[in-house]
Amino acid sequence: MTNPVNESAFPFTGAGTEGMKLRDYFAAKSIPIVPKQTAYNMKPKESHEEYVSRRAYEMADAMMKARAS
């Protein structure tokens, strides 16, 4: 069985290269639903972009875990 983190969402790009990883796809799709930043949720010196990216990948990881069970 392949590592689900390395699984491709779009395995063929048509250009002979590897497609987007499923984890990256899930993260990209979750960006619109990432909650707005709050001082409570953000790490010290974390920008809004860093916060959204971190939360998107946390959500993607949760989706990967749910998918595996």
Buried (B, 14 or more C-beta within 10 A) or exposed (E): EEEEEEBBBEEEEEEEEEBEBBBBBBBEBBEEEBEEBEEEEBEEEBEEEEBBBBBBBEBBBEBBEEEEE
